[in-house]
Amino acid sequence: MLGALLGWYIGKKVGRPILRYFIKEEKIALVEGYFEKYGAMAILIAGFTPIPYKVFTIFSGISNVKIPTLIIWSIIGRGLRFFLEAAIIVALGDKAMPFIEENFAMLTIILGVVVIFGYLIYAYLKRSKKA
């Protein structure tokens, strides 16, 4: 959690000027729009999958994601990731480390895609009820 907060702080204080050096402002604004709309989901998925989590925490600071949002979804995402690792270790014992080294990235990506599709279905059904 401290790493996520540090990434957020770096993004908030110096992220935009540094990012402008490498990326055009329009692209930064585009990503900010996505963060505004899907920030919690992005933090959750990044915390769970092998996607570089630091990039998302830094961009959460650049995009002004609220700290409670960062904390809650980081705890859930990282918690799920480490719980899954622990469950694999309990289930496989001595065979867990080779399994994790060979398969964990793909497993978390697949589960991340399942979460994304679940969210999209939920959002679609929610919109359908309003219409």
The first five atom37 places (N, CA, C, CB, O) and aatype in JSON, in Angstrom:
{
  "aatype": [12, 10, 7, 0, 10, 10, 7, 17, 18, 9, 7, 11, 11, 19, 7, 1, 14, 9, 10, 1, 18, 13, 9, 11, 6, 6, 11, 9, 0, 10, 19, 6, 7, 18, 13, 6, 11, 18, 7, 0, 12, 0, 9, 10, 9, 0, 7, 13, 16, 14, 9, 14, 18, 11, 19, 13, 16, 9, 13, 15, 7, 9, 15, 2, 19, 11, 9, 14, 16, 10, 9, 9, 17, 15, 9, 9, 7, 1, 7, 10, 1, 13, 13, 10, 6, 0, 0, 9, 9, 19, 0, 10, 7, 3, 11, 0, 12, 14, 13, 9, 6, 6, 2, 13, 0, 12, 10, 16, 9, 9, 10, 7, 19, 19, 19, 9, 13, 7, 18, 10, 9, 18, 0, 18, 10, 11, 1, 15, 11, 11, 0],
  "atom_mask": [
    [1, 1, 1, 1, 1],
    [1, 1, 1, 1, 1],
    [1, 1, 1, 0, 1],
    [1, 1, 1, 1, 1],
    [1, 1, 1, 1, 1],
    [1, 1, 1, 1, 1],
    [1, 1, 1, 0, 1],
    [1, 1, 1, 1, 1],
    [1, 1, 1, 1, 1],
    [1, 1, 1, 1, 1],
    [1, 1, 1, 0, 1],
    [1, 1, 1, 1, 1],
    [1, 1, 1, 1, 1],
    [1, 1, 1, 1, 1],
    [1, 1, 1, 0, 1],
    [1, 1, 1, 1, 1],
    [1, 1, 1, 1, 1],
    [1, 1, 1, 1, 1],
    [1, 1, 1, 1, 1],
    [1, 1, 1, 1, 1],
    [1, 1, 1, 1, 1],
    [1, 1, 1, 1, 1],
    [1, 1, 1, 1, 1],
    [1, 1, 1, 1, 1],
    [1, 1, 1, 1, 1],
    [1, 1, 1, 1, 1],
    [1, 1, 1, 1, 1],
    [1, 1, 1, 1, 1],
    [1, 1, 1, 1, 1],
    [1, 1, 1, 1, 1],
    [1, 1, 1, 1, 1],
    [1, 1, 1, 1, 1],
    [1, 1, 1, 0, 1],
    [1, 1, 1, 1, 1],
    [1, 1, 1, 1, 1],
    [1, 1, 1, 1, 1],
    [1, 1, 1, 1, 1],
    [1, 1, 1, 1, 1],
    [1, 1, 1, 0, 1],
    [1, 1, 1, 1, 1],
    [1, 1, 1, 1, 1],
    [1, 1, 1, 1, 1],
    [1, 1, 1, 1, 1],
    [1, 1, 1, 1, 1],
    [1, 1, 1, 1, 1],
    [1, 1, 1, 1, 1],
    [1, 1, 1, 0, 1],
    [1, 1, 1, 1, 1],
    [1, 1, 1, 1, 1],
    [1, 1, 1, 1, 1],
    [1, 1, 1, 1, 1],
    [1, 1, 1, 1, 1],
    [1, 1, 1, 1, 1],
    [1, 1, 1, 1, 1],
    [1, 1, 1, 1, 1],
    [1, 1, 1, 1, 1],
    [1, 1, 1, 1, 1],
    [1, 1, 1, 1, 1],
    [1, 1, 1, 1, 1],
    [1, 1, 1, 1, 1],
    [1, 1, 1, 0, 1],
    [1, 1, 1, 1, 1],
    [1, 1, 1, 1, 1],
    [1, 1, 1, 1, 1],
    [1, 1, 1, 1, 1],
    [1, 1, 1, 1, 1],
    [1, 1, 1, 1, 1],
    [1, 1, 1, 1, 1],
    [1, 1, 1, 1, 1],
    [1, 1, 1, 1, 1],
    [1, 1, 1, 1, 1],
    [1, 1, 1, 1, 1],
    [1, 1, 1, 1, 1],
    [1, 1, 1, 1, 1],
    [1, 1, 1, 1, 1],
    [1, 1, 1, 1, 1],
    [1, 1, 1, 0, 1],
    [1, 1, 1, 1, 1],
    [1, 1, 1, 0, 1],
    [1, 1, 1, 1, 1],
    [1, 1, 1, 1, 1],
    [1, 1, 1, 1, 1],
    [1, 1, 1, 1, 1],
    [1, 1, 1, 1, 1],
    [1, 1, 1, 1, 1],
    [1, 1, 1, 1, 1],
    [1, 1, 1, 1, 1],
    [1, 1, 1, 1, 1],
    [1, 1, 1, 1, 1],
    [1, 1, 1, 1, 1],
    [1, 1, 1, 1, 1],
    [1, 1, 1, 1, 1],
    [1, 1, 1, 0, 1],
    [1, 1, 1, 1, 1],
    [1, 1, 1, 1, 1],
    [1, 1, 1, 1, 1],
    [1, 1, 1, 1, 1],
    [1, 1, 1, 1, 1],
    [1, 1, 1, 1, 1],
    [1, 1, 1, 1, 1],
    [1, 1, 1, 1, 1],
    [1, 1, 1, 1, 1],
    [1, 1, 1, 1, 1],
    [1, 1, 1, 1, 1],
    [1, 1, 1, 1, 1],
    [1, 1, 1, 1, 1],
    [1, 1, 1, 1, 1],
    [1, 1, 1, 1, 1],
    [1, 1, 1, 1, 1],
    [1, 1, 1, 1, 1],
    [1, 1, 1, 1, 1],
    [1, 1, 1, 0, 1],
    [1, 1, 1, 1, 1],
    [1, 1, 1, 1, 1],
    [1, 1, 1, 1, 1],
    [1, 1, 1, 1, 1],
    [1, 1, 1, 1, 1],
    [1, 1, 1, 0, 1],
    [1, 1, 1, 1, 1],
    [1, 1, 1, 1, 1],
    [1, 1, 1, 1, 1],
    [1, 1, 1, 1, 1],
    [1, 1, 1, 1, 1],
    [1, 1, 1, 1, 1],
    [1, 1, 1, 1, 1],
    [1, 1, 1, 1, 1],
    [1, 1, 1, 1, 1],
    [1, 1, 1, 1, 1],
    [1, 1, 1, 1, 1],
    [1, 1, 1, 1, 1],
    [1, 1, 1, 1, 1]
  ],
  "atom_positions": [
    [[0.81, -1.18, 0.0], [0.0, 0.0, 0.0], [0.87, 1.26, 0.0], [-0.93, -0.01, 1.2], [0.56, 2.25, -0.67]],
    [[1.94, 1.21, 0.74], [2.82, 2.38, 0.78], [3.4, 2.67, -0.6], [3.95, 2.17, 1.79], [3.56, 3.83, -0.98]],
    [[3.72, 1.62, -1.35], [4.22, 1.8, -2.72], [3.18, 2.44, -3.62], [0.0, 0.0, 0.0], [3.51, 3.29, -4.45]],
    [[1.93, 2.04, -3.45], [0.84, 2.64, -4.25], [0.69, 4.12, -3.92], [-0.5, 1.89, -4.0], [0.52, 4.95, -4.81]],
    [[0.76, 4.44, -2.65], [0.65, 5.84, -2.24], [1.84, 6.66, -2.71], [0.53, 5.94, -0.72], [1.69, 7.82, -3.1]],
    [[3.02, 6.06, -2.68], [4.2, 6.75, -3.18], [4.07, 7.0, -4.69], [5.47, 5.93, -2.88], [4.39, 8.09, -5.17]],
    [[3.6, 6.0, -5.43], [3.38, 6.17, -6.86], [2.38, 7.27, -7.14], [0.0, 0.0, 0.0], [2.58, 8.1, -8.03]],
    [[1.28, 7.29, -6.37], [0.27, 8.33, -6.52], [0.88, 9.71, -6.27], [-0.91, 8.08, -5.55], [0.64, 10.65, -7.03]],
    [[1.67, 9.82, -5.21], [2.3, 11.1, -4.85], [3.26, 11.56, -5.95], [3.05, 10.97, -3.51], [3.28, 12.74, -6.32]],
    [[4.05, 10.64, -6.47], [4.98, 10.97, -7.56], [4.19, 11.48, -8.76], [5.84, 9.74, -7.97], [4.53, 12.5, -9.36]],
    [[3.13, 10.77, -9.1], [2.29, 11.19, -10.22], [1.67, 12.55, -9.99], [0.0, 0.0, 0.0], [1.63, 13.38, -10.9]],
    [[1.2, 12.78, -8.79], [0.55, 14.06, -8.44], [1.53, 15.22, -8.52], [-0.07, 13.98, -7.04], [1.19, 16.28, -9.04]],
    [[2.72, 15.03, -8.01], [3.67, 16.14, -7.9], [4.52, 16.38, -9.15], [4.58, 15.9, -6.73], [4.73, 17.53, -9.54]],
    [[5.0, 15.32, -9.77], [5.92, 15.52, -10.9], [5.56, 14.72, -12.15], [7.31, 15.16, -10.48], [6.25, 14.8, -13.16]],
    [[4.5, 13.95, -12.08], [4.17, 13.05, -13.18], [3.86, 13.74, -14.49], [0.0, 0.0, 0.0], [4.39, 13.35, -15.53]],
    [[3.01, 14.75, -14.45], [2.58, 15.4, -15.69], [3.74, 16.08, -16.42], [1.49, 16.42, -15.4], [3.89, 15.86, -17.62]],
    [[4.57, 16.88, -15.76], [5.68, 17.5, -16.48], [6.64, 16.49, -17.11], [6.44, 18.4, -15.56], [7.13, 16.7, -18.22]],
    [[6.9, 15.42, -16.4], [7.79, 14.4, -16.93], [7.12, 13.68, -18.09], [8.2, 13.4, -15.83], [7.75, 13.42, -19.12]],
    [[5.85, 13.35, -17.93], [5.11, 12.64, -18.98], [5.0, 13.48, -20.25], [3.72, 12.26, -18.48], [5.07, 12.95, -21.35]],
    [[4.84, 14.79, -20.1], [4.75, 15.69, -21.26], [6.02, 15.65, -22.1], [4.48, 17.12, -20.8], [5.98, 15.91, -23.31]],
    [[7.12, 15.32, -21.49], [8.38, 15.22, -22.19], [8.37, 14.06, -23.18], [9.53, 15.06, -21.2], [9.02, 14.11, -24.22]],
    [[7.62, 13.0, -22.84], [7.59, 11.78, -23.65], [6.31, 11.61, -24.47], [7.76, 10.58, -22.76], [6.34, 10.99, -25.53]],
    [[5.22, 12.17, -23.99], [3.91, 11.92, -24.6], [3.19, 13.26, -24.81], [3.05, 10.97, -23.72], [3.3, 14.17, -23.99]],
    [[2.46, 13.36, -25.92], [1.71, 14.58, -26.2], [0.56, 14.73, -25.2], [1.16, 14.56, -27.64], [0.02, 13.75, -24.69]],
    [[0.21, 15.98, -24.94], [-0.84, 16.3, -23.98], [-2.17, 15.63, -24.33], [-1.03, 17.81, -23.89], [-2.92, 15.23, -23.44]],
    [[-2.47, 15.5, -25.63], [-3.73, 14.88, -26.05], [-3.8, 13.43, -25.57], [-3.88, 14.93, -27.58], [-4.85, 12.96, -25.14]],
    [[-2.68, 12.73, -25.64], [-2.64, 11.33, -25.21], [-2.8, 11.24, -23.69], [-1.32, 10.65, -25.65], [-3.47, 10.35, -23.18]],
    [[-2.17, 12.16, -22.99], [-2.32, 12.2, -21.52], [-3.77, 12.44, -21.17], [-1.41, 13.3, -20.9], [-4.32, 11.78, -20.28]],
    [[-4.41, 13.39, -21.85], [-5.82, 13.7, -21.6], [-6.71, 12.49, -21.89], [-6.27, 14.9, -22.44], [-7.68, 12.24, -21.18]],
    [[-6.38, 11.75, -22.93], [-7.16, 10.56, -23.28], [-7.08, 9.53, -22.15], [-6.64, 9.94, -24.61], [-8.1, 8.98, -21.73]],
    [[-5.88, 9.27, -21.66], [-5.71, 8.31, -20.57], [-6.4, 8.82, -19.31], [-4.22, 8.05, -20.29], [-7.0, 8.04, -18.57]],
    [[-6.33, 10.13, -19.07], [-7.03, 10.7, -17.91], [-8.53, 10.46, -18.0], [-6.74, 12.2, -17.8], [-9.18, 10.17, -17.0]],
    [[-9.07, 10.59, -19.21], [-10.49, 10.33, -19.4], [-10.84, 8.89, -19.06], [0.0, 0.0, 0.0], [-11.86, 8.62, -18.42]],
    [[-9.99, 7.97, -19.49], [-10.21, 6.56, -19.16], [-10.1, 6.35, -17.65], [-9.19, 5.67, -19.9], [-10.87, 5.59, -17.07]],
    [[-9.14, 7.01, -17.03], [-8.98, 6.87, -15.59], [-10.18, 7.45, -14.85], [-7.7, 7.55, -15.12], [-10.62, 6.91, -13.84]],
    [[-10.7, 8.55, -15.36], [-11.88, 9.16, -14.74], [-13.07, 8.2, -14.81], [-12.24, 10.49, -15.44], [-13.84, 8.07, -13.85]],
    [[-13.2, 7.53, -15.95], [-14.33, 6.63, -16.15], [-14.11, 5.25, -15.51], [-14.61, 6.47, -17.63], [-15.03, 4.69, -14.92]],
    [[-12.89, 4.72, -15.63], [-12.62, 3.34, -15.2], [-11.49, 3.24, -14.18], [-12.28, 2.5, -16.39], [-10.89, 2.17, -14.04]],
    [[-11.19, 4.31, -13.47], [-10.03, 4.33, -12.59], [-10.0, 3.22, -11.57], [0.0, 0.0, 0.0], [-8.97, 2.57, -11.38]],
    [[-11.13, 2.98, -10.88], [-11.16, 1.93, -9.87], [-10.91, 0.57, -10.49], [-12.51, 1.94, -9.13], [-10.17, -0.24, -9.94]],
    [[-11.53, 0.32, -11.64], [-11.35, -0.97, -12.32], [-9.91, -1.11, -12.8], [-12.34, -1.09, -13.51], [-9.34, -2.2, -12.73]],
    [[-9.32, -0.04, -13.29], [-7.92, -0.09, -13.76], [-6.99, -0.42, -12.61], [-7.52, 1.25, -14.4], [-6.07, -1.22, -12.77]],
    [[-7.21, 0.18, -11.47], [-6.38, -0.08, -10.3], [-6.56, -1.53, -9.84], [-6.73, 0.9, -9.15], [-5.58, -2.2, -9.5]],
    [[-7.8, -2.01, -9.83], [-8.08, -3.38, -9.44], [-7.36, -4.36, -10.36], [-9.58, -3.64, -9.45], [-6.67, -5.26, -9.89]],
    [[-7.53, -4.19, -11.66], [-6.93, -5.11, -12.63], [-5.4, -5.04, -12.57], [-7.42, -4.78, -14.06], [-4.73, -6.08, -12.59]],
    [[-4.85, -3.83, -12.49], [-3.4, -3.69, -12.43], [-2.84, -4.31, -11.16], [-3.0, -2.21, -12.51], [-1.75, -4.88, -11.17]],
    [[-3.57, -4.21, -10.06], [-3.12, -4.79, -8.8], [-3.12, -6.3, -8.81], [0.0, 0.0, 0.0], [-2.37, -6.93, -8.08]],
    [[-3.97, -6.87, -9.65], [-4.14, -8.32, -9.67], [-3.26, -9.0, -10.72], [-5.59, -8.66, -9.93], [-2.78, -10.11, -10.5]],
    [[-3.06, -8.35, -11.84], [-2.36, -8.97, -12.97], [-0.87, -8.57, -12.98], [-3.03, -8.57, -14.3], [-0.44, -7.73, -12.19]],
    [[-0.09, -9.17, -13.9], [1.33, -8.8, -13.97], [1.59, -7.48, -14.7], [2.09, -9.91, -14.66], [2.74, -7.13, -14.96]],
    [[0.53, -6.75, -15.03], [0.7, -5.42, -15.63], [1.48, -4.58, -14.61], [-0.7, -4.75, -16.0], [1.2, -4.66, -13.42]],
    [[2.44, -3.77, -15.06], [3.23, -2.97, -14.1], [2.34, -2.05, -13.25], [4.27, -2.14, -14.84], [1.85, -1.03, -13.72]],
    [[2.17, -2.44, -12.03], [1.28, -1.74, -11.09], [1.74, -0.3, -10.84], [1.21, -2.49, -9.77], [0.92, 0.6, -10.68]],
    [[3.06, -0.09, -10.8], [3.6, 1.24, -10.52], [3.11, 2.28, -11.54], [5.13, 1.2, -10.52], [2.82, 3.42, -11.19]],
    [[3.03, 1.86, -12.8], [2.57, 2.78, -13.85], [1.16, 3.26, -13.53], [2.61, 2.09, -15.25], [0.85, 4.44, -13.69]],
    [[0.31, 2.36, -13.08], [-1.07, 2.72, -12.79], [-1.18, 3.6, -11.55], [-1.91, 1.47, -12.59], [-2.0, 4.51, -11.51]],
    [[-0.34, 3.34, -10.54], [-0.41, 4.19, -9.35], [0.1, 5.59, -9.66], [0.4, 3.57, -8.2], [-0.45, 6.57, -9.17]],
    [[1.15, 5.68, -10.47], [1.66, 7.01, -10.86], [0.6, 7.74, -11.68], [2.98, 6.88, -11.67], [0.35, 8.92, -11.46]],
    [[-0.02, 7.03, -12.62], [-1.05, 7.68, -13.44], [-2.28, 8.02, -12.62], [-1.43, 6.79, -14.61], [-3.01, 8.95, -12.97]],
    [[-2.53, 7.29, -11.55], [-3.66, 7.64, -10.69], [-3.41, 8.99, -10.02], [-3.9, 6.55, -9.62], [-4.36, 9.75, -9.79]],
    [[-2.17, 9.3, -9.7], [-1.84, 10.62, -9.16], [-1.96, 11.71, -10.2], [0.0, 0.0, 0.0], [-2.49, 12.78, -9.92]],
    [[-1.48, 11.43, -11.41], [-1.6, 12.4, -12.5], [-3.07, 12.69, -12.79], [-0.9, 11.88, -13.78], [-3.45, 13.83, -13.07]],
    [[-3.9, 11.66, -12.71], [-5.32, 11.77, -13.05], [-6.2, 12.18, -11.88], [-5.81, 10.46, -13.6], [-7.42, 12.2, -12.0]],
    [[-5.6, 12.5, -10.76], [-6.33, 12.96, -9.57], [-7.33, 11.94, -9.03], [-7.06, 14.23, -9.9], [-8.39, 12.31, -8.55]],
    [[-6.98, 10.66, -9.11], [-7.8, 9.65, -8.48], [-7.78, 9.91, -6.97], [-7.3, 8.19, -8.82], [-6.72, 10.19, -6.41]],
    [[-8.91, 9.83, -6.35], [-8.97, 10.07, -4.9], [-8.22, 8.97, -4.15], [-10.45, 10.15, -4.42], [-8.29, 7.79, -4.51]],
    [[-7.51, 9.37, -3.1], [-6.7, 8.42, -2.34], [-7.53, 7.26, -1.79], [-5.99, 9.14, -1.2], [-7.09, 6.12, -1.87]],
    [[-8.73, 7.5, -1.23], [-9.51, 6.35, -0.77], [-9.82, 5.34, -1.88], [-10.82, 6.82, -0.15], [-9.82, 4.13, -1.64]],
    [[-10.07, 5.83, -3.09], [-10.31, 4.93, -4.23], [-9.06, 4.1, -4.5], [-10.71, 5.74, -5.49], [-9.15, 2.89, -4.7]],
    [[-7.91, 4.76, -4.51], [-6.65, 4.06, -4.73], [-6.43, 3.0, -3.65], [-5.47, 5.05, -4.75], [-6.07, 1.86, -3.96]],
    [[-6.65, 3.36, -2.41], [-6.39, 2.44, -1.3], [-7.34, 1.24, -1.35], [-6.54, 3.16, 0.04], [-6.9, 0.09, -1.27]],
    [[-8.63, 1.5, -1.49], [-9.61, 0.41, -1.47], [-9.36, -0.58, -2.6], [-11.03, 0.97, -1.58], [-9.29, -1.79, -2.36]],
    [[-9.22, -0.07, -3.84], [-9.08, -0.98, -4.98], [-7.7, -1.6, -5.05], [-9.37, -0.24, -6.27], [-7.54, -2.68, -5.61]],
    [[-6.69, -0.94, -4.5], [-5.37, -1.56, -4.41], [-5.39, -2.72, -3.42], [-4.31, -0.53, -3.99], [-4.83, -3.79, -3.69]],
    [[-6.03, -2.51, -2.29], [-6.11, -3.59, -1.29], [-6.86, -4.78, -1.87], [-6.81, -3.09, 0.0], [-6.45, -5.93, -1.69]],
    [[-7.95, -4.52, -2.57], [-8.72, -5.62, -3.15], [-7.89, -6.33, -4.23], [-10.06, -5.1, -3.76], [-7.77, -7.56, -4.21]],
    [[-7.32, -5.58, -5.16], [-6.54, -6.18, -6.25], [-5.32, -6.91, -5.77], [0.0, 0.0, 0.0], [-5.1, -8.07, -6.13]],
    [[-4.52, -6.25, -4.94], [-3.31, -6.91, -4.45], [-3.67, -8.05, -3.5], [-2.4, -5.88, -3.73], [-3.01, -9.09, -3.49]],
    [[-4.7, -7.84, -2.7], [-5.14, -8.89, -1.78], [-5.55, -10.15, -2.53], [0.0, 0.0, 0.0], [-5.18, -11.26, -2.15]],
    [[-6.33, -9.98, -3.61], [-6.74, -11.12, -4.42], [-5.53, -11.83, -5.03], [-7.69, -10.67, -5.53], [-5.47, -13.06, -5.08]],
    [[-4.59, -11.04, -5.5], [-3.4, -11.63, -6.11], [-2.63, -12.49, -5.1], [-2.48, -10.52, -6.66], [-2.27, -13.63, -5.41]],
    [[-2.38, -11.95, -3.92], [-1.59, -12.69, -2.94], [-2.4, -13.83, -2.31], [-1.1, -11.75, -1.85], [-1.83, -14.85, -1.94]],
    [[-3.72, -13.66, -2.21], [-4.57, -14.75, -1.74], [-4.52, -15.91, -2.73], [-6.02, -14.27, -1.54], [-4.45, -17.07, -2.33]],
    [[-4.56, -15.6, -4.03], [-4.48, -16.64, -5.05], [-3.14, -17.37, -4.96], [-4.66, -16.03, -6.45], [-3.11, -18.6, -5.05]],
    [[-2.06, -16.64, -4.79], [-0.75, -17.28, -4.64], [-0.75, -18.2, -3.42], [0.36, -16.23, -4.51], [-0.25, -19.32, -3.49]],
    [[-1.29, -17.73, -2.31], [-1.33, -18.54, -1.09], [-2.19, -19.79, -1.3], [-1.88, -17.71, 0.1], [-1.83, -20.87, -0.84]],
    [[-3.32, -19.64, -1.98], [-4.2, -20.79, -2.24], [-3.48, -21.83, -3.1], [-5.5, -20.33, -2.93], [-3.62, -23.03, -2.88]],
    [[-2.72, -21.36, -4.08], [-1.96, -22.29, -4.93], [-0.91, -23.02, -4.09], [-1.28, -21.53, -6.1], [-0.71, -24.23, -4.26]],
    [[-0.25, -22.31, -3.2], [0.77, -22.93, -2.35], [0.13, -23.97, -1.43], [1.5, -21.85, -1.51], [0.68, -25.06, -1.25]],
    [[-1.02, -23.64, -0.85], [-1.71, -24.6, 0.01], [-2.14, -25.83, -0.79], [-2.94, -23.94, 0.68], [-2.0, -26.96, -0.32]],
    [[-2.66, -25.6, -1.99], [-3.17, -26.71, -2.8], [-2.06, -27.59, -3.37], [-4.01, -26.17, -3.94], [-2.2, -28.81, -3.42]],
    [[-0.96, -26.98, -3.8], [0.08, -27.74, -4.5], [1.31, -28.05, -3.66], [0.5, -27.0, -5.7], [2.13, -28.88, -4.06]],
    [[1.45, -27.41, -2.53], [2.61, -27.68, -1.67], [3.92, -27.39, -2.37], [0.0, 0.0, 0.0], [4.13, -26.28, -2.87]],
    [[4.83, -28.4, -2.4], [6.16, -28.22, -2.99], [6.12, -27.94, -4.49], [7.0, -29.44, -2.74], [7.07, -27.39, -5.04]],
    [[5.04, -28.32, -5.16], [4.92, -28.11, -6.59], [4.42, -26.7, -6.93], [3.99, -29.14, -7.19], [4.32, -26.34, -8.11]],
    [[4.12, -25.93, -5.92], [3.53, -24.61, -6.14], [4.49, -23.64, -6.84], [3.08, -24.01, -4.83], [4.08, -22.95, -7.77]],
    [[5.73, -23.59, -6.41], [6.66, -22.61, -6.98], [6.86, -22.81, -8.49], [8.01, -22.69, -6.28], [6.76, -21.84, -9.24]],
    [[7.13, -24.02, -8.95], [7.25, -24.18, -10.42], [5.94, -23.82, -11.13], [7.65, -25.61, -10.77], [5.97, -23.22, -12.21]],
    [[4.81, -24.19, -10.55], [3.52, -23.87, -11.16], [3.33, -22.35, -11.24], [2.37, -24.51, -10.37], [2.92, -21.83, -12.28]],
    [[3.62, -21.65, -10.15], [3.46, -20.19, -10.12], [4.4, -19.54, -11.13], [3.74, -19.64, -8.7], [3.99, -18.65, -11.88]],
    [[5.66, -19.98, -11.16], [6.63, -19.4, -12.09], [6.22, -19.6, -13.55], [8.01, -20.0, -11.86], [6.46, -18.73, -14.39]],
    [[5.62, -20.73, -13.86], [5.26, -21.05, -15.25], [3.88, -20.52, -15.65], [5.3, -22.53, -15.46], [3.67, -20.2, -16.81]],
    [[2.94, -20.43, -14.71], [1.55, -20.2, -15.08], [0.88, -18.98, -14.44], [0.78, -21.38, -14.74], [-0.19, -18.58, -14.88]],
    [[1.48, -18.4, -13.42], [0.75, -17.38, -12.66], [0.41, -16.15, -13.48], [1.57, -16.97, -11.46], [-0.7, -15.62, -13.36]],
    [[1.32, -15.69, -14.32], [1.02, -14.5, -15.13], [-0.18, -14.76, -16.02], [2.25, -14.11, -15.99], [-1.09, -13.93, -16.09]],
    [[-0.2, -15.88, -16.71], [-1.33, -16.19, -17.59], [-2.62, -16.36, -16.78], [-1.04, -17.46, -18.4], [-3.68, -15.91, -17.21]],
    [[-2.53, -17.01, -15.64], [-3.7, -17.21, -14.79], [-4.29, -15.88, -14.34], [-3.33, -18.06, -13.57], [-5.51, -15.7, -14.38]],
    [[-3.45, -14.95, -13.92], [-3.97, -13.66, -13.48], [-4.52, -12.85, -14.65], [-2.87, -12.86, -12.76], [-5.49, -12.11, -14.48]],
    [[-3.92, -12.97, -15.81], [-4.44, -12.27, -16.99], [-5.83, -12.82, -17.34], [-3.47, -12.42, -18.2], [-6.75, -12.05, -17.61]],
    [[-5.96, -14.12, -17.33], [-7.26, -14.73, -17.64], [-8.3, -14.28, -16.62], [-7.16, -16.27, -17.65], [-9.41, -13.89, -16.99]],
    [[-7.96, -14.34, -15.34], [-8.91, -13.91, -14.32], [-9.2, -12.4, -14.44], [-8.36, -14.23, -12.92], [-10.33, -11.97, -14.19]],
    [[-8.2, -11.61, -14.82], [-8.42, -10.18, -15.05], [-9.4, -9.95, -16.18], [0.0, 0.0, 0.0], [-10.27, -9.08, -16.08]],
    [[-9.27, -10.71, -17.26], [-10.2, -10.6, -18.38], [-11.61, -11.0, -17.95], [-9.74, -11.48, -19.58], [-12.59, -10.38, -18.35]],
    [[-11.71, -12.04, -17.12], [-13.02, -12.46, -16.61], [-13.64, -11.33, -15.78], [-12.88, -13.74, -15.75], [-14.84, -11.06, -15.91]],
    [[-12.85, -10.68, -14.95], [-13.36, -9.56, -14.15], [-13.82, -8.43, -15.06], [-12.28, -9.05, -13.18], [-14.88, -7.84, -14.83]],
    [[-13.05, -8.11, -16.09], [-13.43, -7.04, -17.02], [-14.75, -7.39, -17.71], [-12.31, -6.81, -18.07], [-15.65, -6.55, -17.78]],
    [[-14.86, -8.61, -18.23], [-16.11, -9.01, -18.87], [-17.28, -8.99, -17.89], [-15.96, -10.4, -19.5], [-18.38, -8.58, -18.23]],
    [[-17.03, -9.44, -16.67], [-18.07, -9.38, -15.65], [-18.53, -7.96, -15.4], [0.0, 0.0, 0.0], [-19.73, -7.7, -15.28]],
    [[-17.59, -7.05, -15.32], [-17.93, -5.64, -15.12], [-18.71, -5.09, -16.32], [-16.65, -4.81, -14.89], [-19.7, -4.38, -16.14]],
    [[-18.27, -5.42, -17.53], [-18.96, -4.93, -18.73], [-20.39, -5.47, -18.8], [-18.19, -5.33, -19.99], [-21.3, -4.74, -19.18]],
    [[-20.58, -6.72, -18.45], [-21.93, -7.29, -18.43], [-22.78, -6.59, -17.38], [-21.88, -8.82, -18.15], [-23.94, -6.25, -17.63]],
    [[-22.2, -6.39, -16.21], [-22.92, -5.67, -15.14], [-23.31, -4.27, -15.59], [-22.04, -5.59, -13.87], [-24.45, -3.85, -15.4]],
    [[-22.37, -3.54, -16.2], [-22.65, -2.17, -16.67], [-23.73, -2.18, -17.75], [-21.37, -1.51, -17.21], [-24.61, -1.32, -17.75]],
    [[-23.68, -3.15, -18.65], [-24.68, -3.25, -19.72], [-26.06, -3.53, -19.13], [-24.29, -4.37, -20.72], [-27.04, -2.89, -19.51]],
    [[-26.14, -4.47, -18.2], [-27.42, -4.79, -17.59], [-27.97, -3.61, -16.79], [-27.28, -6.02, -16.68], [-29.18, -3.37, -16.77]],
    [[-27.1, -2.9, -16.15], [-27.52, -1.73, -15.37], [-28.08, -0.65, -16.31], [-26.32, -1.16, -14.55], [-29.11, -0.04, -16.01]],
    [[-27.41, -0.43, -17.45], [-27.89, 0.54, -18.44], [-29.2, 0.1, -19.06], [-26.85, 0.75, -19.53], [-30.07, 0.92, -19.34]],
    [[-29.35, -1.21, -19.28], [-30.57, -1.75, -19.89], [-31.79, -1.52, -19.01], [-30.4, -3.25, -20.17], [-32.88, -1.23, -19.51]],
    [[-31.61, -1.64, -17.7], [-32.71, -1.43, -16.77], [-33.17, 0.02, -16.75], [-32.3, -1.84, -15.37], [-34.36, 0.29, -16.56]],
    [[-32.25, 0.96, -16.95], [-32.59, 2.39, -16.97], [-33.37, 2.77, -18.22], [-31.33, 3.23, -16.86], [-34.19, 3.68, -18.21]],
    [[-33.1, 2.06, -19.31], [-33.72, 2.42, -20.59], [-35.15, 1.96, -20.7], [-32.94, 1.84, -21.73], [-35.8, 2.19, -21.72]]
  ]
}
